[in-house]
């Protein structure tokens, strides 16, 4: 992100297969950091880094 401003966002992420959670389906809650490039007041790029990327990947398998 050369010559851009960068903003870091710390957040929590929750995802679930809503129709299956009540029946023991998959769900995930984890932390993430998102680094946003900002130019002229607009986000031009974002990169998300999950605390547990393997768990996020497994949720969507």
Secondary structure, DSSP 8 states (H G I E B T S, - for coil): -TTSEEEEEEEEEEEE-HHHHTTT--EEEEEEEEEEEEETTEEEEEEEEETTHHHHHHHT-
